[in-house]
Amino acid sequence: MEKTKDLYSKYYYIIVVKMVYFTEIKPTDHYLAEHKKDVPWYKVVEIIFSTKNPRKREDKFEIEKDGYYILFEIKDNVLFVINAKKVK
């Protein structure tokens, strides 16, 4: 029984750590001032919703997909887009 409990705990930990939960997506002032012209908001949202496992970098997350790079953080269940660039 103890092995099953340990296995369940490890499985639960993997699922919870890999998931990113948020209830809203908002742009930061930095994104609006510096990156909105390069990567439109609809494209940022599309990439975020089509990515299953963003990479964790310290307290932020990053996505590299389809020639784009997106950096965001989650605070109080709100996803804040910090940076969005086209990757060359």
PDB file of N, CA, C and O in Angstrom:
ATOM      1  N   MET A   1       0.821  -1.206   0.000  1.00  0.00           N
ATOM      2  CA  MET A   1       0.000   0.000   0.000  1.00  0.00           C
ATOM      3  C   MET A   1       0.859   1.262   0.000  1.00  0.00           C
ATOM      4  O   MET A   1       0.515   2.243  -0.659  1.00  0.00           O
ATOM      5  N   GLU A   2       1.962   1.247   0.724  1.00  0.00           N
ATOM      6  CA  GLU A   2       2.828   2.424   0.834  1.00  0.00           C
ATOM      7  C   GLU A   2       3.429   2.799  -0.531  1.00  0.00           C
ATOM      8  O   GLU A   2       3.531   3.981  -0.860  1.00  0.00           O
ATOM      9  N   LYS A   3       3.821   1.800  -1.316  1.00  0.00           N
ATOM     10  CA  LYS A   3       4.376   2.084  -2.641  1.00  0.00           C
ATOM     11  C   LYS A   3       3.332   2.752  -3.534  1.00  0.00           C
ATOM     12  O   LYS A   3       3.661   3.671  -4.284  1.00  0.00           O
ATOM     13  N   THR A   4       2.107   2.312  -3.466  1.00  0.00           N
ATOM     14  CA  THR A   4       1.029   2.901  -4.269  1.00  0.00           C
ATOM     15  C   THR A   4       0.815   4.357  -3.860  1.00  0.00           C
ATOM     16  O   THR A   4       0.627   5.221  -4.717  1.00  0.00           O
ATOM     17  N   LYS A   5       0.841   4.626  -2.588  1.00  0.00           N
ATOM     18  CA  LYS A   5       0.661   5.992  -2.104  1.00  0.00           C
ATOM     19  C   LYS A   5       1.801   6.887  -2.591  1.00  0.00           C
ATOM     20  O   LYS A   5       1.562   8.011  -3.032  1.00  0.00           O
ATOM     21  N   ASP A   6       3.038   6.391  -2.514  1.00  0.00           N
ATOM     22  CA  ASP A   6       4.179   7.165  -2.995  1.00  0.00           C
ATOM     23  C   ASP A   6       4.068   7.428  -4.494  1.00  0.00           C
ATOM     24  O   ASP A   6       4.335   8.535  -4.961  1.00  0.00           O
ATOM     25  N   LEU A   7       3.674   6.407  -5.237  1.00  0.00           N
ATOM     26  CA  LEU A   7       3.517   6.559  -6.682  1.00  0.00           C
ATOM     27  C   LEU A   7       2.446   7.595  -7.001  1.00  0.00           C
ATOM     28  O   LEU A   7       2.631   8.444  -7.873  1.00  0.00           O
ATOM     29  N   TYR A   8       1.328   7.518  -6.290  1.00  0.00           N
ATOM     30  CA  TYR A   8       0.253   8.491  -6.492  1.00  0.00           C
ATOM     31  C   TYR A   8       0.744   9.897  -6.180  1.00  0.00           C
ATOM     32  O   TYR A   8       0.457  10.827  -6.934  1.00  0.00           O
ATOM     33  N   SER A   9       1.472  10.070  -5.094  1.00  0.00           N
ATOM     34  CA  SER A   9       1.981  11.390  -4.707  1.00  0.00           C
ATOM     35  C   SER A   9       2.903  11.948  -5.775  1.00  0.00           C
ATOM     36  O   SER A   9       2.812  13.126  -6.123  1.00  0.00           O
ATOM     37  N   LYS A  10       3.786  11.116  -6.294  1.00  0.00           N
ATOM     38  CA  LYS A  10       4.709  11.573  -7.337  1.00  0.00           C
ATOM     39  C   LYS A  10       3.936  11.922  -8.603  1.00  0.00           C
ATOM     40  O   LYS A  10       4.226  12.934  -9.241  1.00  0.00           O
ATOM     41  N   TYR A  11       2.957  11.102  -8.976  1.00  0.00           N
ATOM     42  CA  TYR A  11       2.144  11.349 -10.163  1.00  0.00           C
ATOM     43  C   TYR A  11       1.383  12.665 -10.010  1.00  0.00           C
ATOM     44  O   TYR A  11       1.349  13.469 -10.942  1.00  0.00           O
ATOM     45  N   TYR A  12       0.782  12.890  -8.859  1.00  0.00           N
ATOM     46  CA  TYR A  12       0.048  14.121  -8.595  1.00  0.00           C
ATOM     47  C   TYR A  12       0.978  15.325  -8.686  1.00  0.00           C
ATOM     48  O   TYR A  12       0.612  16.346  -9.268  1.00  0.00           O
ATOM     49  N   TYR A  13       2.165  15.218  -8.124  1.00  0.00           N
ATOM     50  CA  TYR A  13       3.144  16.309  -8.153  1.00  0.00           C
ATOM     51  C   TYR A  13       3.511  16.654  -9.595  1.00  0.00           C
ATOM     52  O   TYR A  13       3.591  17.831  -9.948  1.00  0.00           O
ATOM     53  N   ILE A  14       3.730  15.659 -10.414  1.00  0.00           N
ATOM     54  CA  ILE A  14       4.096  15.896 -11.820  1.00  0.00           C
ATOM     55  C   ILE A  14       2.981  16.641 -12.539  1.00  0.00           C
ATOM     56  O   ILE A  14       3.252  17.599 -13.264  1.00  0.00           O
ATOM     57  N   ILE A  15       1.753  16.227 -12.356  1.00  0.00           N
ATOM     58  CA  ILE A  15       0.630  16.866 -13.027  1.00  0.00           C
ATOM     59  C   ILE A  15       0.471  18.314 -12.571  1.00  0.00           C
ATOM     60  O   ILE A  15       0.304  19.205 -13.404  1.00  0.00           O
ATOM     61  N   VAL A  16       0.518  18.559 -11.285  1.00  0.00           N
ATOM     62  CA  VAL A  16       0.317  19.907 -10.761  1.00  0.00           C
ATOM     63  C   VAL A  16       1.442  20.842 -11.188  1.00  0.00           C
ATOM     64  O   VAL A  16       1.183  21.993 -11.538  1.00  0.00           O
ATOM     65  N   VAL A  17       2.672  20.374 -11.165  1.00  0.00           N
ATOM     66  CA  VAL A  17       3.801  21.231 -11.519  1.00  0.00           C
ATOM     67  C   VAL A  17       3.798  21.567 -13.010  1.00  0.00           C
ATOM     68  O   VAL A  17       4.182  22.677 -13.380  1.00  0.00           O
ATOM     69  N   LYS A  18       3.384  20.660 -13.859  1.00  0.00           N
ATOM     70  CA  LYS A  18       3.414  20.884 -15.303  1.00  0.00           C
ATOM     71  C   LYS A  18       2.293  21.790 -15.790  1.00  0.00           C
ATOM     72  O   LYS A  18       2.419  22.386 -16.860  1.00  0.00           O
ATOM     73  N   MET A  19       1.226  21.911 -15.058  1.00  0.00           N
ATOM     74  CA  MET A  19       0.090  22.710 -15.494  1.00  0.00           C
ATOM     75  C   MET A  19       0.283  24.176 -15.110  1.00  0.00           C
ATOM     76  O   MET A  19       0.914  24.492 -14.102  1.00  0.00           O
ATOM     77  N   VAL A  20      -0.266  25.052 -15.926  1.00  0.00           N
ATOM     78  CA  VAL A  20      -0.226  26.482 -15.650  1.00  0.00           C
ATOM     79  C   VAL A  20      -1.678  26.954 -15.587  1.00  0.00           C
ATOM     80  O   VAL A  20      -2.411  26.869 -16.573  1.00  0.00           O
ATOM     81  N   TYR A  21      -2.081  27.448 -14.428  1.00  0.00           N
ATOM     82  CA  TYR A  21      -3.467  27.868 -14.244  1.00  0.00           C
ATOM     83  C   TYR A  21      -3.578  29.387 -14.219  1.00  0.00           C
ATOM     84  O   TYR A  21      -2.789  30.071 -13.568  1.00  0.00           O
ATOM     85  N   PHE A  22      -4.584  29.907 -14.946  1.00  0.00           N
ATOM     86  CA  PHE A  22      -4.856  31.340 -14.932  1.00  0.00           C
ATOM     87  C   PHE A  22      -6.308  31.546 -15.327  1.00  0.00           C
ATOM     88  O   PHE A  22      -6.910  30.707 -15.997  1.00  0.00           O
ATOM     89  N   THR A  23      -6.859  32.671 -14.901  1.00  0.00           N
ATOM     90  CA  THR A  23      -8.255  32.973 -15.221  1.00  0.00           C
ATOM     91  C   THR A  23      -8.381  34.157 -16.173  1.00  0.00           C
ATOM     92  O   THR A  23      -9.443  34.376 -16.757  1.00  0.00           O
ATOM     93  N   GLU A  24      -7.303  34.917 -16.331  1.00  0.00           N
ATOM     94  CA  GLU A  24      -7.291  36.076 -17.237  1.00  0.00           C
ATOM     95  C   GLU A  24      -5.932  36.189 -17.903  1.00  0.00           C
ATOM     96  O   GLU A  24      -4.933  35.685 -17.390  1.00  0.00           O
ATOM     97  N   ILE A  25      -5.901  36.848 -19.042  1.00  0.00           N
ATOM     98  CA  ILE A  25      -4.644  37.200 -19.709  1.00  0.00           C
ATOM     99  C   ILE A  25      -4.651  38.703 -19.904  1.00  0.00           C
ATOM    100  O   ILE A  25      -5.600  39.273 -20.442  1.00  0.00           O
ATOM    101  N   LYS A  26      -3.560  39.343 -19.451  1.00  0.00           N
ATOM    102  CA  LYS A  26      -3.453  40.793 -19.607  1.00  0.00           C
ATOM    103  C   LYS A  26      -2.061  41.157 -20.109  1.00  0.00           C
ATOM    104  O   LYS A  26      -1.082  40.502 -19.754  1.00  0.00           O
ATOM    105  N   PRO A  27      -1.970  42.187 -20.926  1.00  0.00           N
ATOM    106  CA  PRO A  27      -0.652  42.674 -21.341  1.00  0.00           C
ATOM    107  C   PRO A  27      -0.067  43.593 -20.269  1.00  0.00           C
ATOM    108  O   PRO A  27      -0.802  44.305 -19.584  1.00  0.00           O
ATOM    109  N   THR A  28       1.245  43.573 -20.131  1.00  0.00           N
ATOM    110  CA  THR A  28       1.900  44.531 -19.243  1.00  0.00           C
ATOM    111  C   THR A  28       2.103  45.837 -20.016  1.00  0.00           C
ATOM    112  O   THR A  28       1.982  45.868 -21.240  1.00  0.00           O
ATOM    113  N   ASP A  29       2.407  46.888 -19.304  1.00  0.00           N
ATOM    114  CA  ASP A  29       2.708  48.161 -19.964  1.00  0.00           C
ATOM    115  C   ASP A  29       3.916  48.020 -20.877  1.00  0.00           C
ATOM    116  O   ASP A  29       3.971  48.644 -21.936  1.00  0.00           O
ATOM    117  N   HIS A  30       4.884  47.204 -20.474  1.00  0.00           N
ATOM    118  CA  HIS A  30       6.079  46.984 -21.301  1.00  0.00           C
ATOM    119  C   HIS A  30       5.705  46.339 -22.639  1.00  0.00           C
ATOM    120  O   HIS A  30       6.190  46.762 -23.688  1.00  0.00           O
ATOM    121  N   TYR A  31       4.848  45.322 -22.605  1.00  0.00           N
ATOM    122  CA  TYR A  31       4.408  44.701 -23.859  1.00  0.00           C
ATOM    123  C   TYR A  31       3.711  45.730 -24.750  1.00  0.00           C
ATOM    124  O   TYR A  31       3.993  45.818 -25.945  1.00  0.00           O
ATOM    125  N   LEU A  32       2.815  46.495 -24.169  1.00  0.00           N
ATOM    126  CA  LEU A  32       2.061  47.476 -24.961  1.00  0.00           C
ATOM    127  C   LEU A  32       2.969  48.531 -25.580  1.00  0.00           C
ATOM    128  O   LEU A  32       2.757  48.942 -26.720  1.00  0.00           O
ATOM    129  N   ALA A  33       3.976  48.968 -24.837  1.00  0.00           N
ATOM    130  CA  ALA A  33       4.866  50.020 -25.330  1.00  0.00           C
ATOM    131  C   ALA A  33       5.917  49.503 -26.310  1.00  0.00           C
ATOM    132  O   ALA A  33       6.246  50.185 -27.281  1.00  0.00           O
ATOM    133  N   GLU A  34       6.447  48.298 -26.063  1.00  0.00           N
ATOM    134  CA  GLU A  34       7.606  47.839 -26.830  1.00  0.00           C
ATOM    135  C   GLU A  34       7.345  46.704 -27.825  1.00  0.00           C
ATOM    136  O   GLU A  34       8.067  46.579 -28.814  1.00  0.00           O
ATOM    137  N   HIS A  35       6.335  45.886 -27.581  1.00  0.00           N
ATOM    138  CA  HIS A  35       6.216  44.659 -28.365  1.00  0.00           C
ATOM    139  C   HIS A  35       4.911  44.499 -29.135  1.00  0.00           C
ATOM    140  O   HIS A  35       4.813  43.634 -30.005  1.00  0.00           O
ATOM    141  N   LYS A  36       3.930  45.300 -28.835  1.00  0.00           N
ATOM    142  CA  LYS A  36       2.625  45.175 -29.497  1.00  0.00           C
ATOM    143  C   LYS A  36       2.735  45.352 -31.009  1.00  0.00           C
ATOM    144  O   LYS A  36       2.019  44.695 -31.765  1.00  0.00           O
ATOM    145  N   LYS A  37       3.613  46.222 -31.444  1.00  0.00           N
ATOM    146  CA  LYS A  37       3.749  46.476 -32.880  1.00  0.00           C
ATOM    147  C   LYS A  37       4.388  45.296 -33.621  1.00  0.00           C
ATOM    148  O   LYS A  37       4.132  45.100 -34.809  1.00  0.00           O
ATOM    149  N   ASP A  38       5.220  44.509 -32.924  1.00  0.00           N
ATOM    150  CA  ASP A  38       5.889  43.365 -33.552  1.00  0.00           C
ATOM    151  C   ASP A  38       5.037  42.099 -33.540  1.00  0.00           C
ATOM    152  O   ASP A  38       5.003  41.351 -34.517  1.00  0.00           O
ATOM    153  N   VAL A  39       4.353  41.871 -32.427  1.00  0.00           N
ATOM    154  CA  VAL A  39       3.520  40.668 -32.287  1.00  0.00           C
ATOM    155  C   VAL A  39       2.147  41.102 -31.790  1.00  0.00           C
ATOM    156  O   VAL A  39       2.012  41.507 -30.635  1.00  0.00           O
ATOM    157  N   PRO A  40       1.135  41.025 -32.635  1.00  0.00           N
ATOM    158  CA  PRO A  40      -0.200  41.475 -32.232  1.00  0.00           C
ATOM    159  C   PRO A  40      -0.787  40.603 -31.119  1.00  0.00           C
ATOM    160  O   PRO A  40      -0.439  39.432 -30.968  1.00  0.00           O
ATOM    161  N   TRP A  41      -1.682  41.210 -30.356  1.00  0.00           N
ATOM    162  CA  TRP A  41      -2.250  40.556 -29.188  1.00  0.00           C
ATOM    163  C   TRP A  41      -2.939  39.228 -29.533  1.00  0.00           C
ATOM    164  O   TRP A  41      -2.803  38.257 -28.790  1.00  0.00           O
ATOM    165  N   TYR A  42      -3.670  39.175 -30.642  1.00  0.00           N
ATOM    166  CA  TYR A  42      -4.360  37.937 -31.001  1.00  0.00           C
ATOM    167  C   TYR A  42      -3.371  36.791 -31.200  1.00  0.00           C
ATOM    168  O   TYR A  42      -3.675  35.646 -30.866  1.00  0.00           O
ATOM    169  N   LYS A  43      -2.189  37.090 -31.743  1.00  0.00           N
ATOM    170  CA  LYS A  43      -1.168  36.062 -31.974  1.00  0.00           C
ATOM    171  C   LYS A  43      -0.592  35.570 -30.645  1.00  0.00           C
ATOM    172  O   LYS A  43      -0.351  34.375 -30.477  1.00  0.00           O
ATOM    173  N   VAL A  44      -0.373  36.483 -29.710  1.00  0.00           N
ATOM    174  CA  VAL A  44       0.132  36.125 -28.381  1.00  0.00           C
ATOM    175  C   VAL A  44      -0.847  35.166 -27.701  1.00  0.00           C
ATOM    176  O   VAL A  44      -0.439  34.131 -27.173  1.00  0.00           O
ATOM    177  N   VAL A  45      -2.118  35.506 -27.714  1.00  0.00           N
ATOM    178  CA  VAL A  45      -3.139  34.676 -27.071  1.00  0.00           C
ATOM    179  C   VAL A  45      -3.223  33.309 -27.754  1.00  0.00           C
ATOM    180  O   VAL A  45      -3.330  32.285 -27.080  1.00  0.00           O
ATOM    181  N   GLU A  46      -3.177  33.290 -29.065  1.00  0.00           N
ATOM    182  CA  GLU A  46      -3.220  32.031 -29.818  1.00  0.00           C
ATOM    183  C   GLU A  46      -2.060  31.116 -29.428  1.00  0.00           C
ATOM    184  O   GLU A  46      -2.265  29.922 -29.209  1.00  0.00           O
ATOM    185  N   ILE A  47      -0.862  31.654 -29.340  1.00  0.00           N
ATOM    186  CA  ILE A  47       0.318  30.859 -28.981  1.00  0.00           C
ATOM    187  C   ILE A  47       0.212  30.337 -27.551  1.00  0.00           C
ATOM    188  O   ILE A  47       0.530  29.178 -27.288  1.00  0.00           O
ATOM    189  N   ILE A  48      -0.228  31.175 -26.640  1.00  0.00           N
ATOM    190  CA  ILE A  48      -0.357  30.741 -25.243  1.00  0.00           C
ATOM    191  C   ILE A  48      -1.360  29.596 -25.125  1.00  0.00           C
ATOM    192  O   ILE A  48      -1.081  28.604 -24.451  1.00  0.00           O
ATOM    193  N   PHE A  49      -2.510  29.713 -25.763  1.00  0.00           N
ATOM    194  CA  PHE A  49      -3.527  28.677 -25.653  1.00  0.00           C
ATOM    195  C   PHE A  49      -3.184  27.406 -26.423  1.00  0.00           C
ATOM    196  O   PHE A  49      -3.738  26.346 -26.132  1.00  0.00           O
ATOM    197  N   SER A  50      -2.291  27.489 -27.388  1.00  0.00           N
ATOM    198  CA  SER A  50      -1.934  26.291 -28.155  1.00  0.00           C
ATOM    199  C   SER A  50      -0.666  25.615 -27.641  1.00  0.00           C
ATOM    200  O   SER A  50      -0.195  24.651 -28.244  1.00  0.00           O
ATOM    201  N   THR A  51      -0.113  26.100 -26.547  1.00  0.00           N
ATOM    202  CA  THR A  51       1.097  25.524 -25.971  1.00  0.00           C
ATOM    203  C   THR A  51       0.747  24.766 -24.699  1.00  0.00           C
ATOM    204  O   THR A  51       0.122  25.313 -23.791  1.00  0.00           O
ATOM    205  N   LYS A  52       1.153  23.504 -24.643  1.00  0.00           N
ATOM    206  CA  LYS A  52       0.806  22.668 -23.495  1.00  0.00           C
ATOM    207  C   LYS A  52       1.769  22.836 -22.329  1.00  0.00           C
ATOM    208  O   LYS A  52       1.329  22.873 -21.180  1.00  0.00           O
ATOM    209  N   ASN A  53       3.052  22.936 -22.586  1.00  0.00           N
ATOM    210  CA  ASN A  53       4.036  22.989 -21.507  1.00  0.00           C
ATOM    211  C   ASN A  53       5.045  24.109 -21.719  1.00  0.00           C
ATOM    212  O   ASN A  53       6.111  23.875 -22.288  1.00  0.00           O
ATOM    213  N   PRO A  54       4.732  25.308 -21.276  1.00  0.00           N
ATOM    214  CA  PRO A  54       5.733  26.377 -21.377  1.00  0.00           C
ATOM    215  C   PRO A  54       6.907  26.081 -20.451  1.00  0.00           C
ATOM    216  O   PRO A  54       6.751  25.417 -19.426  1.00  0.00           O
ATOM    217  N   ARG A  55       8.088  26.581 -20.824  1.00  0.00           N
ATOM    218  CA  ARG A  55       9.272  26.385 -19.982  1.00  0.00           C
ATOM    219  C   ARG A  55       9.247  27.359 -18.814  1.00  0.00           C
ATOM    220  O   ARG A  55       8.900  28.529 -18.972  1.00  0.00           O
ATOM    221  N   LYS A  56       9.614  26.866 -17.655  1.00  0.00           N
ATOM    222  CA  LYS A  56       9.688  27.726 -16.473  1.00  0.00           C
ATOM    223  C   LYS A  56      11.096  28.281 -16.382  1.00  0.00           C
ATOM    224  O   LYS A  56      12.074  27.539 -16.468  1.00  0.00           O
ATOM    225  N   ARG A  57      11.192  29.592 -16.206  1.00  0.00           N
ATOM    226  CA  ARG A  57      12.482  30.268 -16.060  1.00  0.00           C
ATOM    227  C   ARG A  57      12.384  31.148 -14.824  1.00  0.00           C
ATOM    228  O   ARG A  57      11.816  32.239 -14.866  1.00  0.00           O
ATOM    229  N   GLU A  58      12.945  30.660 -13.726  1.00  0.00           N
ATOM    230  CA  GLU A  58      12.826  31.315 -12.420  1.00  0.00           C
ATOM    231  C   GLU A  58      11.350  31.445 -12.061  1.00  0.00           C
ATOM    232  O   GLU A  58      10.672  30.427 -11.922  1.00  0.00           O
ATOM    233  N   ASP A  59      10.832  32.654 -11.908  1.00  0.00           N
ATOM    234  CA  ASP A  59       9.417  32.817 -11.559  1.00  0.00           C
ATOM    235  C   ASP A  59       8.560  33.180 -12.766  1.00  0.00           C
ATOM    236  O   ASP A  59       7.402  33.569 -12.612  1.00  0.00           O
ATOM    237  N   LYS A  60       9.119  33.054 -13.957  1.00  0.00           N
ATOM    238  CA  LYS A  60       8.404  33.383 -15.191  1.00  0.00           C
ATOM    239  C   LYS A  60       8.354  32.159 -16.092  1.00  0.00           C
ATOM    240  O   LYS A  60       8.992  31.144 -15.811  1.00  0.00           O
ATOM    241  N   PHE A  61       7.595  32.260 -17.171  1.00  0.00           N
ATOM    242  CA  PHE A  61       7.466  31.181 -18.143  1.00  0.00           C
ATOM    243  C   PHE A  61       7.802  31.729 -19.521  1.00  0.00           C
ATOM    244  O   PHE A  61       7.602  32.911 -19.799  1.00  0.00           O
ATOM    245  N   GLU A  62       8.320  30.848 -20.386  1.00  0.00           N
ATOM    246  CA  GLU A  62       8.620  31.265 -21.756  1.00  0.00           C
ATOM    247  C   GLU A  62       8.158  30.206 -22.740  1.00  0.00           C
ATOM    248  O   GLU A  62       8.128  29.010 -22.451  1.00  0.00           O
ATOM    249  N   ILE A  63       7.800  30.702 -23.917  1.00  0.00           N
ATOM    250  CA  ILE A  63       7.353  29.844 -25.015  1.00  0.00           C
ATOM    251  C   ILE A  63       8.122  30.259 -26.256  1.00  0.00           C
ATOM    252  O   ILE A  63       8.215  31.447 -26.564  1.00  0.00           O
ATOM    253  N   GLU A  64       8.670  29.289 -26.968  1.00  0.00           N
ATOM    254  CA  GLU A  64       9.234  29.516 -28.300  1.00  0.00           C
ATOM    255  C   GLU A  64       8.465  28.608 -29.241  1.00  0.00           C
ATOM    256  O   GLU A  64       8.544  27.383 -29.148  1.00  0.00           O
ATOM    257  N   LYS A  65       7.717  29.228 -30.154  1.00  0.00           N
ATOM    258  CA  LYS A  65       6.862  28.439 -31.034  1.00  0.00           C
ATOM    259  C   LYS A  65       6.578  29.217 -32.320  1.00  0.00           C
ATOM    260  O   LYS A  65       6.321  30.420 -32.290  1.00  0.00           O
ATOM    261  N   ASP A  66       6.630  28.515 -33.433  1.00  0.00           N
ATOM    262  CA  ASP A  66       6.271  29.081 -34.738  1.00  0.00           C
ATOM    263  C   ASP A  66       6.983  30.393 -35.038  1.00  0.00           C
ATOM    264  O   ASP A  66       6.400  31.292 -35.643  1.00  0.00           O
ATOM    265  N   GLY A  67       8.233  30.508 -34.620  1.00  0.00           N
ATOM    266  CA  GLY A  67       9.008  31.713 -34.894  1.00  0.00           C
ATOM    267  C   GLY A  67       8.734  32.873 -33.944  1.00  0.00           C
ATOM    268  O   GLY A  67       9.098  34.012 -34.239  1.00  0.00           O
ATOM    269  N   TYR A  68       8.101  32.598 -32.813  1.00  0.00           N
ATOM    270  CA  TYR A  68       7.801  33.633 -31.825  1.00  0.00           C
ATOM    271  C   TYR A  68       8.364  33.241 -30.468  1.00  0.00           C
ATOM    272  O   TYR A  68       8.504  32.059 -30.154  1.00  0.00           O
ATOM    273  N   TYR A  69       8.682  34.241 -29.678  1.00  0.00           N
ATOM    274  CA  TYR A  69       9.130  34.053 -28.297  1.00  0.00           C
ATOM    275  C   TYR A  69       8.204  34.867 -27.404  1.00  0.00           C
ATOM    276  O   TYR A  69       7.985  36.054 -27.648  1.00  0.00           O
ATOM    277  N   ILE A  70       7.660  34.233 -26.371  1.00  0.00           N
ATOM    278  CA  ILE A  70       6.752  34.921 -25.453  1.00  0.00           C
ATOM    279  C   ILE A  70       7.223  34.671 -24.025  1.00  0.00           C
ATOM    280  O   ILE A  70       7.517  33.537 -23.646  1.00  0.00           O
ATOM    281  N   LEU A  71       7.290  35.734 -23.246  1.00  0.00           N
ATOM    282  CA  LEU A  71       7.659  35.658 -21.833  1.00  0.00           C
ATOM    283  C   LEU A  71       6.477  36.168 -21.024  1.00  0.00           C
ATOM    284  O   LEU A  71       5.938  37.239 -21.301  1.00  0.00           O
ATOM    285  N   PHE A  72       6.076  35.386 -20.012  1.00  0.00           N
ATOM    286  CA  PHE A  72       4.952  35.813 -19.182  1.00  0.00           C
ATOM    287  C   PHE A  72       5.136  35.333 -17.751  1.00  0.00           C
ATOM    288  O   PHE A  72       5.966  34.472 -17.463  1.00  0.00           O
ATOM    289  N   GLU A  73       4.341  35.913 -16.867  1.00  0.00           N
ATOM    290  CA  GLU A  73       4.325  35.488 -15.474  1.00  0.00           C
ATOM    291  C   GLU A  73       2.876  35.390 -15.016  1.00  0.00           C
ATOM    292  O   GLU A  73       1.978  35.988 -15.608  1.00  0.00           O
ATOM    293  N   ILE A  74       2.672  34.633 -13.966  1.00  0.00           N
ATOM    294  CA  ILE A  74       1.328  34.468 -13.422  1.00  0.00           C
ATOM    295  C   ILE A  74       1.328  34.943 -11.977  1.00  0.00           C
ATOM    296  O   ILE A  74       2.100  34.465 -11.145  1.00  0.00           O
ATOM    297  N   LYS A  75       0.445  35.894 -11.699  1.00  0.00           N
ATOM    298  CA  LYS A  75       0.274  36.424 -10.352  1.00  0.00           C
ATOM    299  C   LYS A  75      -1.215  36.466 -10.045  1.00  0.00           C
ATOM    300  O   LYS A  75      -1.999  37.024 -10.813  1.00  0.00           O
ATOM    301  N   ASP A  76      -1.598  35.880  -8.927  1.00  0.00           N
ATOM    302  CA  ASP A  76      -3.000  35.863  -8.498  1.00  0.00           C
ATOM    303  C   ASP A  76      -3.928  35.355  -9.596  1.00  0.00           C
ATOM    304  O   ASP A  76      -4.988  35.931  -9.840  1.00  0.00           O
ATOM    305  N   ASN A  77      -3.524  34.280 -10.251  1.00  0.00           N
ATOM    306  CA  ASN A  77      -4.291  33.623 -11.324  1.00  0.00           C
ATOM    307  C   ASN A  77      -4.492  34.488 -12.563  1.00  0.00           C
ATOM    308  O   ASN A  77      -5.383  34.214 -13.367  1.00  0.00           O
ATOM    309  N   VAL A  78      -3.685  35.517 -12.728  1.00  0.00           N
ATOM    310  CA  VAL A  78      -3.728  36.349 -13.925  1.00  0.00           C
ATOM    311  C   VAL A  78      -2.401  36.184 -14.659  1.00  0.00           C
ATOM    312  O   VAL A  78      -1.334  36.347 -14.068  1.00  0.00           O
ATOM    313  N   LEU A  79      -2.473  35.863 -15.943  1.00  0.00           N
ATOM    314  CA  LEU A  79      -1.285  35.721 -16.767  1.00  0.00           C
ATOM    315  C   LEU A  79      -0.960  37.087 -17.361  1.00  0.00           C
ATOM    316  O   LEU A  79      -1.780  37.673 -18.067  1.00  0.00           O
ATOM    317  N   PHE A  80       0.234  37.590 -17.073  1.00  0.00           N
ATOM    318  CA  PHE A  80       0.685  38.882 -17.586  1.00  0.00           C
ATOM    319  C   PHE A  80       1.751  38.653 -18.651  1.00  0.00           C
ATOM    320  O   PHE A  80       2.800  38.075 -18.367  1.00  0.00           O
ATOM    321  N   VAL A  81       1.486  39.101 -19.865  1.00  0.00           N
ATOM    322  CA  VAL A  81       2.450  38.977 -20.959  1.00  0.00           C
ATOM    323  C   VAL A  81       3.451  40.115 -20.837  1.00  0.00           C
ATOM    324  O   VAL A  81       3.079  41.288 -20.862  1.00  0.00           O
ATOM    325  N   ILE A  82       4.714  39.763 -20.707  1.00  0.00           N
ATOM    326  CA  ILE A  82       5.778  40.749 -20.520  1.00  0.00           C
ATOM    327  C   ILE A  82       6.445  41.084 -21.842  1.00  0.00           C
ATOM    328  O   ILE A  82       6.707  42.247 -22.148  1.00  0.00           O
ATOM    329  N   ASN A  83       6.716  40.033 -22.627  1.00  0.00           N
ATOM    330  CA  ASN A  83       7.536  40.207 -23.813  1.00  0.00           C
ATOM    331  C   ASN A  83       7.014  39.302 -24.910  1.00  0.00           C
ATOM    332  O   ASN A  83       6.608  38.172 -24.636  1.00  0.00           O
ATOM    333  N   ALA A  84       7.017  39.768 -26.130  1.00  0.00           N
ATOM    334  CA  ALA A  84       6.658  38.951 -27.299  1.00  0.00           C
ATOM    335  C   ALA A  84       7.470  39.437 -28.488  1.00  0.00           C
ATOM    336  O   ALA A  84       7.404  40.605 -28.873  1.00  0.00           O
ATOM    337  N   LYS A  85       8.240  38.514 -29.065  1.00  0.00           N
ATOM    338  CA  LYS A  85       9.116  38.874 -30.185  1.00  0.00           C
ATOM    339  C   LYS A  85       9.049  37.834 -31.280  1.00  0.00           C
ATOM    340  O   LYS A  85       8.691  36.681 -31.040  1.00  0.00           O
ATOM    341  N   LYS A  86       9.395  38.245 -32.475  1.00  0.00           N
ATOM    342  CA  LYS A  86       9.602  37.304 -33.555  1.00  0.00           C
ATOM    343  C   LYS A  86      11.056  36.827 -33.450  1.00  0.00           C
ATOM    344  O   LYS A  86      11.979  37.628 -33.303  1.00  0.00           O
ATOM    345  N   VAL A  87      11.236  35.514 -33.529  1.00  0.00           N
ATOM    346  CA  VAL A  87      12.583  34.929 -33.443  1.00  0.00           C
ATOM    347  C   VAL A  87      13.130  34.819 -34.840  1.00  0.00           C
ATOM    348  O   VAL A  87      12.446  34.362 -35.756  1.00  0.00           O
ATOM    349  N   LYS A  88      14.363  35.239 -34.999  1.00  0.00           N
ATOM    350  CA  LYS A  88      14.967  35.222 -36.339  1.00  0.00           C
ATOM    351  C   LYS A  88      15.805  34.006 -36.553  1.00  0.00           C
ATOM    352  O   LYS A  88      16.383  33.836 -37.626  1.00  0.00           O
TER     353      LYS A  88
END
